[in-house]
Amino acid sequence: MKDVASRAGVGLKTVSRVVNGEPGVTPDTERRVQEAIEALGFRRNDSARVLRKGRTATIGLVLEDLADPFYGPLNRAVEEVARAHGALLINGSSAEDPDRERELALALCARRVDGLIVIPAGEDHRYLEPEMRAGVATVFVDRPAGRIDADVVLSDSFGGAREGVAHLIAHGHRRIGFIGDHPRIHTATERLRGYRAAMDAAGLPVDEGWVSLGSTAAERVSAAAGAMLAGPEPVTALFAGNNRVTVTLVRVLAGASRPVALVGFDDFELADLLRPGVTVVAQDAAALGRVATDRLFLRLEGVQLPPERIELPTRLVPRGSGELPPTA
């Protein structure tokens, strides 16, 4: 600072004001200070700033899988809100592994992030209680935290699935299969609950052979679909629990001997360009990210709020695949 002040012909306090964006400096003086900083090649020492202010202006985001298209808009929305607050985003993937989620979240806390946004992989988040008591604001997204009280921002998985299955029923289907993610995942069980509620409301029995939860790997999903489409009374429609399951089912049904109706939970790229277009229950991933990050910064600004469950609506998008009539 002394070197910059000397080169710019100003006092130390003026340099401090310019560096910290404080008022009381004329445009000409600010320009001279900035030119001196550039000429000397100096950069602000954020580590020293953290020690002085106690805040890092960084937040952490723990995702399930950065490669999943669903998380792209969510990640971008979190980053944009953080940027508007002058904060940097650091993120990583848990790969749906509870141990990796814990390791990553605690590593971010060890680097003194001001807040965390977590898409849970595990079912017990008590390990975050000491960090939250120490002031690390924490918001969960897509799934609630396990065994602690914390803010969570969700899509209406139950209502969206119920609407999607009711749509198939309205188009004449009575034998409808459900293929979803692992049963330990909150969204998978909520969507299955929505499926059962729609079937029950229509007075339709559910054969347990029509329900399959597990890995979203293509081999597992293909096998489950094959079993449901075989036999003397195969399903005439399928409801997919997430976008990865839907994409696999599009491939499976492309080789089927008869048309099978399909509705998927989550939209995905090019779904509207397939023939027929894929009917989906769309959720707003970007809105999830924005709402969660806004909530996080409210807490960082000291607003005292009880933990809240915020549920965002879904939207049925008919494109053709969910409107195919039953053929058997």
BELJOUR-V975134 format. One record per residue. RES is the residue in one small letter. SS is DSSP state (2 for helix, 1 for strand, 0 for the rest). PSI is psi in degrees with one decimal (999 if undefined). D_CENTER is the distance of its C-alpha to the mean C-alpha in whole Angstrom. Layout:
RES:SS:PSI:D_CENTER + RES:SS:PSI:D_CENTER
This chain:
m:0:-36.2:43 + k:2:-42.2:46 + d:2:-42.9:47 + v:2:-45.4:44 + a:2:-42.8:47 + s:2:-45.1:50 + r:2:-37.0:49 + a:2:-12.3:48 + g:0:38.0:50 + v:0:175.6:49 + g:0:166.6:48 + l:2:-39.9:45 + k:2:-36.0:44 + t:2:-42.1:43 + v:2:-43.3:42 + s:2:-42.7:39 + r:2:-42.1:39 + v:2:-47.0:38 + v:2:-36.0:35 + n:0:6.9:34 + g:0:30.5:34 + e:0:155.4:36 + p:0:174.7:39 + g:0:14.3:42 + v:0:131.1:43 + t:0:154.2:44 + p:2:-39.2:43 + d:2:-42.3:45 + t:2:-42.2:45 + e:2:-41.5:41 + r:2:-43.6:42 + r:2:-41.3:45 + v:2:-44.9:42 + q:2:-38.5:40 + e:2:-38.2:42 + a:2:-41.0:43 + i:2:-45.7:40 + e:2:-44.1:39 + a:2:-36.8:43 + l:2:-9.3:43 + g:0:28.6:39 + f:0:150.5:38 + r:0:146.3:34 + r:0:138.8:33 + n:0:97.3:33 + d:2:-28.2:29 + s:2:-42.9:30 + a:2:-36.7:33 + r:2:-38.8:31 + v:2:-44.2:29 + l:2:-36.0:32 + r:2:-42.4:34 + k:2:-20.9:31 + g:0:6.1:29 + r:0:144.7:25 + t:0:-10.3:24 + a:0:37.9:22 + t:1:147.1:19 + i:1:154.9:15 + g:1:146.3:13 + l:1:118.8:10 + v:1:109.9:9 + l:1:167.9:7 + e:0:-52.1:8 + d:0:113.2:10 + l:0:-22.6:10 + a:0:-14.4:12 + d:0:124.7:10 + p:2:-26.2:10 + f:2:-34.8:7 + y:2:-11.5:5 + g:2:-56.7:8 + p:2:-34.9:8 + l:2:-47.7:5 + n:2:-44.7:7 + r:2:-40.9:10 + a:2:-42.5:10 + v:2:-44.3:10 + e:2:-41.4:13 + e:2:-42.0:15 + v:2:-42.2:15 + a:2:-43.1:15 + r:2:-39.6:18 + a:2:-24.9:20 + h:0:8.4:20 + g:0:25.9:22 + a:0:153.5:19 + l:1:141.4:18 + l:1:133.0:15 + i:1:127.9:15 + n:1:166.3:12 + g:1:167.9:12 + s:1:138.0:11 + s:0:-14.7:12 + a:0:32.4:13 + e:0:25.2:13 + d:0:114.8:16 + p:2:-38.0:16 + d:2:-39.6:19 + r:2:-37.5:17 + e:2:-49.4:14 + r:2:-47.1:17 + e:2:-44.3:19 + l:2:-45.2:16 + a:2:-43.2:16 + l:2:-31.2:19 + a:2:-39.4:20 + l:2:-40.2:18 + c:2:-38.6:20 + a:2:-26.7:23 + r:0:9.9:23 + r:0:41.6:23 + v:0:150.2:19 + d:0:-29.5:20 + g:1:163.2:16 + l:1:139.1:13 + i:1:124.4:9 + v:1:128.8:9 + i:0:106.2:6 + p:0:139.5:10 + a:0:-30.7:12 + g:0:179.5:15 + e:0:2.2:17 + d:0:111.3:19 + h:0:23.1:17 + r:2:-20.7:21 + y:2:-18.9:21 + l:2:-8.6:19 + e:2:-46.1:22 + p:2:-37.6:24 + e:2:-41.0:22 + m:2:-38.9:21 + r:2:-30.6:25 + a:0:-3.2:25 + g:0:4.3:23 + v:0:106.0:20 + a:1:136.9:18 + t:1:129.2:14 + v:1:135.9:12 + f:1:148.4:9 + v:1:142.4:6 + d:0:-32.9:6 + r:0:145.2:9 + p:0:158.8:12 + a:0:155.9:14 + g:0:122.8:17 + r:0:18.6:20 + i:0:159.0:20 + d:0:121.1:19 + a:0:158.7:16 + d:1:142.6:14 + v:1:138.5:11 + v:1:121.6:9 + l:1:159.3:9 + s:1:157.6:10 + d:0:79.4:13 + s:2:-41.9:13 + f:2:-52.4:17 + g:2:-37.9:18 + g:2:-44.0:16 + a:2:-41.1:18 + r:2:-42.6:21 + e:2:-41.3:21 + g:2:-42.0:21 + v:2:-38.0:23 + a:2:-32.7:26 + h:2:-42.1:26 + l:2:-40.8:27 + i:2:-40.1:29 + a:2:-21.6:31 + h:0:18.7:31 + g:0:1.4:34 + h:0:139.0:32 + r:0:-27.1:33 + r:0:100.0:32 + i:1:126.3:28 + g:1:150.9:26 + f:1:123.1:22 + i:1:118.8:21 + g:1:-171.7:17 + d:0:-173.0:16 + h:0:139.2:17 + p:0:-17.0:18 + r:0:-10.3:17 + i:0:127.8:14 + h:2:-47.4:13 + t:2:-35.0:12 + a:2:-44.2:14 + t:2:-34.8:17 + e:2:-39.5:16 + r:2:-35.6:16 + l:2:-39.8:19 + r:2:-39.0:21 + g:2:-39.8:20 + y:2:-49.3:22 + r:2:-37.6:25 + a:2:-41.3:25 + a:2:-42.5:26 + m:2:-42.2:28 + d:2:-41.4:30 + a:2:-28.5:30 + a:0:0.0:32 + g:0:27.1:34 + l:0:130.6:33 + p:0:153.7:33 + v:0:114.5:31 + d:0:127.2:32 + e:2:-15.7:30 + g:2:-10.4:31 + w:2:-0.9:28 + v:1:129.5:25 + s:1:118.6:24 + l:1:145.8:21 + g:0:-157.5:20 + s:0:147.2:19 + t:0:11.5:17 + a:0:142.4:20 + a:2:-37.9:22 + e:2:-43.7:25 + r:2:-44.1:24 + v:2:-42.1:23 + s:2:-41.8:26 + a:2:-42.2:28 + a:2:-43.9:26 + a:2:-41.8:27 + g:2:-41.3:30 + a:2:-39.2:31 + m:2:-28.7:30 + l:2:-3.7:32 + a:0:173.6:35 + g:0:176.5:38 + p:0:-25.0:40 + e:0:72.1:38 + p:0:162.1:34 + v:0:151.9:31 + t:0:-6.6:32 + a:1:154.6:28 + l:1:140.8:25 + f:1:123.9:21 + a:1:132.7:18 + g:0:-18.9:15 + n:0:177.7:13 + n:2:-33.1:13 + r:2:-40.0:15 + v:2:-42.5:17 + t:2:-46.2:18 + v:2:-41.8:19 + t:2:-41.3:21 + l:2:-33.0:23 + v:2:-42.6:23 + r:2:-43.0:25 + v:2:-46.9:27 + l:2:-21.3:28 + a:2:-25.7:30 + g:0:8.6:32 + a:0:153.4:33 + s:0:-12.5:36 + r:0:157.4:36 + p:0:136.9:33 + v:0:128.3:30 + a:1:150.1:28 + l:1:131.5:24 + v:1:133.3:21 + g:1:147.8:17 + f:1:127.2:14 + d:0:133.5:12 + d:0:165.3:14 + f:0:158.9:14 + e:0:137.1:17 + l:0:6.5:20 + a:0:-30.4:20 + d:0:-13.6:22 + l:0:-11.8:25 + l:0:162.3:26 + r:0:108.3:29 + p:0:160.3:28 + g:1:151.8:25 + v:0:121.2:22 + t:1:132.1:21 + v:1:159.1:18 + v:1:107.9:16 + a:1:136.2:13 + q:0:153.6:10 + d:0:91.4:9 + a:2:-38.3:6 + a:2:-40.4:8 + a:2:-38.9:9 + l:2:-47.0:7 + g:2:-43.6:6 + r:2:-48.5:10 + v:2:-42.9:11 + a:2:-41.7:10 + t:2:-36.8:11 + d:2:-42.3:14 + r:2:-42.0:15 + l:2:-46.0:15 + f:2:-27.1:17 + l:2:-44.7:19 + r:2:-39.4:20 + l:2:-26.7:21 + e:0:1.6:23 + g:0:8.9:25 + v:0:124.6:24 + q:0:111.6:25 + l:0:142.6:22 + p:0:153.1:22 + p:0:137.8:19 + e:0:145.3:17 + r:1:114.1:15 + i:1:119.5:14 + e:1:122.7:13 + l:1:144.4:12 + p:0:157.5:15 + t:0:176.9:14 + r:1:126.0:17 + l:1:129.0:19 + v:1:95.7:20 + p:0:130.1:23 + r:0:-6.8:24 + g:1:-44.7:27 + s:2:-30.8:26 + g:2:-2.4:25 + e:2:3.6:29 + l:0:135.3:31 + p:0:158.8:34 + p:0:145.0:34 + t:0:0.9:37 + a:0:999:38
